[in-house]
Amino acid sequence: MEANNVAQVMLNCSNRWLGIALDYLGAIIVFVAILSALITASLSPAGTSSSLIGLAINYALLVPIYLNWVVKLTAEMEMYVGAVERIQFCIESSQEKYRERSEVKCE
C-alpha cells in the first residue's frame, strides 16, 4: 500500500473505533438511567410519575448524540488551531532567497 492509503486507512479505523467506544459509553449511561428509574419506581411507586421517568430516559438517550458532537467539534477545533500555528510559523520565518540562485533545493 502507498503511504497515502495507509494514513487514510488508519484515520478511518481510528474514527470507527472512537465511534464504537462513544456508543458503548452512551449505552452504559442509558442503561444506568433506566436501571435507576426502575429502582426508584419499585422502591417508591407513589412518589414517582411515569412522565418524569420517561423524560429522564429521553434525556439519557440524547447523551450519546451530544457526546459524539462534542468530540467532533473538539477534533475540528484542534485541526484549525494547528493550521493557524502553521500559518503563524510561515509568517514569522524568514523569506527564502531562491531567486538569487538558479536552483531550488528541497531539504
N, C-alpha and C positions, 0 to 999 in steps of 0.2 A: 504494500500500500504506500501511497505517497504520503509525505509529511502533512499535507493539507487534509487528506482524508482521515488520517489518524487523529488529528486535532478535532475535526468535526465529529468523529465517532465518540471520542472521549467527552466532548461537550454534550452530545446527545445522551450518552449514558449517565453523566452526572445530573443532567436535568431530569431524566426519568427517575433516577434514584431519589433525588430530592423530592420530587412529586409524590412518590410512593411513601417516603418517610413522613411527609407532611400529612398525607391522607391517613396514615396509621395514627398519627398524633391526634388528628381531628376525630377519628373514630373512637379513640380512647376517651377524649373529652366528652363526646356524645354519650358513650356508654356510662361514664361516671354520672353525667347529668340525669340520664334515665334511671340508673340504679338509685341515685339519691332521691329522685322523685317517687320511685316505688317504695323505698324505705319510709319516706316521710308520709306517704299516703297510707301505708299499713300501720304505722305507729299512732298516727292521729288522723283518722278518717274524717272527723268532723271539722278539723281545723284547716284542711287543705281543699282547695277547689280545683276542679279539673281544668278550668281555664288557665289558672296560674301554672299548673304543671305543663299544659300544652305550650304556653308562652315560653317557659324555661327550656323545653325541648326544642322549640323553634329557634330560639336564640343560640342554643348549643349547636344546632345544625348549621348555623351561619359561620361558626368559628373557623372551620377548615377553609372556607372561601376567603375570609378575611386574612387568614394566615398565609395562604398562597399569594394573595395580593400584596401583603407587606413584604414578603420575601422577594417577589418580583420587582417591586419598586426599589427596594434596598439594593438589589443587584444592579438595576439600571442606574441608580444614583452613583454607585461605586464606579461603574463604567464611565459615566460622564465626568466624574471627578478625575479619573485617570486621563481622559482626553484633555481636560483643562491643564493638568500638570504637564503633559507633553507639549502643549502649545506654549505654556509658560517657559519651559526649558528651551524651546526653539527661539523664543523672543529674547531670552537672556544670553544665549550663546552667541559667540562672535560669528560674523559672516565669513564664509569661505571665499578664498581668493582663487577660484578656479579659472577666471577669465585671464589672469596673468600667465597661467600655464596653459599649454595647449592640450593637456591630457587631464582626465579626471580619474583619480584612483579611488576605488572602493576599499574602505578599511574595515 
